[in-house]
């Protein structure tokens, strides 16, 4: 079975990175229509519109709503990284994703 790199990009107006991330995730979780880019190789990118969810999403248990998982906790050091560091981090993430696909950066 082949691998695909699926990305979704949103332009979000927010006060800070944490609020922007929350709004982006909320939009995805709302079950509305979402457009994603699907990359199957270095040159082939297909834009796919995924229809809105017709069924009701499962409710979040009160314990999860009160205590977010550790991955959702805001880390100020990461948000304060210099643009050069962010660029390097993104390049490494892209290289890792391409390595998973068996491609070279």
C-alpha positions as CSV (number, residue, x, y, z in Angstrom):
1,X,0.0,0.0,0.0
2,X,1.5,3.4,-1.0
3,X,2.1,6.3,1.4
4,X,0.7,9.8,0.7
5,X,1.6,13.2,2.3
6,X,-1.8,14.8,3.2
7,X,-1.7,18.5,4.2
8,X,-4.3,21.0,5.1
9,X,-3.5,24.7,5.3
10,X,-5.6,27.4,6.9
11,X,-5.2,31.2,7.2
12,X,-6.5,31.9,10.7
13,X,-6.8,35.3,12.4
14,X,-5.8,35.0,16.1
15,X,-4.0,36.9,18.9
16,X,-1.2,34.3,19.2
17,X,0.1,30.9,18.0
18,X,-1.9,29.0,20.7
19,X,-5.2,30.6,19.7
20,X,-4.5,30.1,16.0
21,X,-3.7,26.4,16.5
22,X,-6.9,26.0,18.6
23,X,-9.0,27.7,15.9
24,X,-7.5,25.6,13.1
25,X,-8.1,22.3,15.0
26,X,-11.6,23.4,16.0
27,X,-12.4,24.1,12.3
28,X,-11.2,20.6,11.4
29,X,-13.1,18.9,14.2
30,X,-16.3,20.8,13.4
31,X,-17.0,18.3,10.7
32,X,-17.3,20.9,7.9
33,X,-16.0,20.6,4.4
34,X,-12.2,20.6,4.2
35,X,-9.8,20.9,1.3
36,X,-6.5,19.0,1.5
37,X,-3.5,18.6,-0.7
38,X,-2.5,15.0,-1.4
39,X,1.1,14.4,-2.6
40,X,1.9,11.0,-4.0
41,X,5.4,11.8,-5.4
42,X,7.7,14.8,-5.9
43,X,5.6,16.2,-8.8
44,X,2.0,15.0,-8.3
45,X,-0.2,17.0,-6.0
46,X,-4.0,16.5,-6.0
47,X,-6.4,18.8,-4.2
48,X,-9.2,16.9,-2.7
49,X,-12.4,18.3,-1.1
50,X,-13.6,16.1,1.8
51,X,-17.3,16.5,2.4
52,X,-18.8,17.5,5.7
53,X,-19.5,14.8,8.3
54,X,-23.1,13.8,8.2
55,X,-23.1,12.2,11.7
56,X,-22.8,13.8,15.1
57,X,-19.2,13.7,16.5
58,X,-18.7,11.8,19.7
59,X,-18.8,14.0,22.8
60,X,-15.6,14.7,24.7
61,X,-15.6,13.2,28.2
62,X,-15.4,15.9,30.9
63,X,-12.1,14.5,32.2
64,X,-10.4,15.1,28.8
65,X,-12.0,18.5,28.4
66,X,-10.6,19.6,31.8
67,X,-7.1,18.1,31.4
68,X,-5.7,18.5,27.9
69,X,-3.3,15.8,26.7
70,X,0.4,16.7,27.2
71,X,0.8,17.3,23.4
72,X,-1.8,20.1,23.5
73,X,0.0,22.0,26.2
74,X,1.5,25.3,25.0
75,X,5.3,25.3,25.1
76,X,6.5,29.0,25.2
77,X,10.1,28.1,24.3
78,X,9.0,26.7,20.9
79,X,6.8,29.7,20.2
80,X,9.7,32.1,20.8
81,X,12.1,30.3,18.4
82,X,13.9,32.5,15.9
83,X,12.6,32.4,12.3
84,X,15.9,30.8,11.3
85,X,15.3,28.0,13.8
86,X,11.7,27.5,12.6
87,X,12.9,27.2,9.0
88,X,15.5,24.6,10.0
89,X,12.9,22.7,12.0
90,X,10.4,22.7,9.1
91,X,13.1,21.6,6.7
92,X,13.9,18.6,9.0
93,X,10.3,17.7,9.3
94,X,9.9,17.8,5.5
95,X,13.0,15.7,5.1
96,X,11.6,13.2,7.6
97,X,8.3,13.0,5.8
98,X,10.0,12.5,2.4
99,X,12.2,9.8,4.0
100,X,9.1,8.0,5.1
101,X,7.9,8.1,1.5
102,X,11.3,6.8,0.3
103,X,12.1,10.1,-1.4
104,X,15.1,12.4,-1.0
105,X,14.9,16.1,-0.1
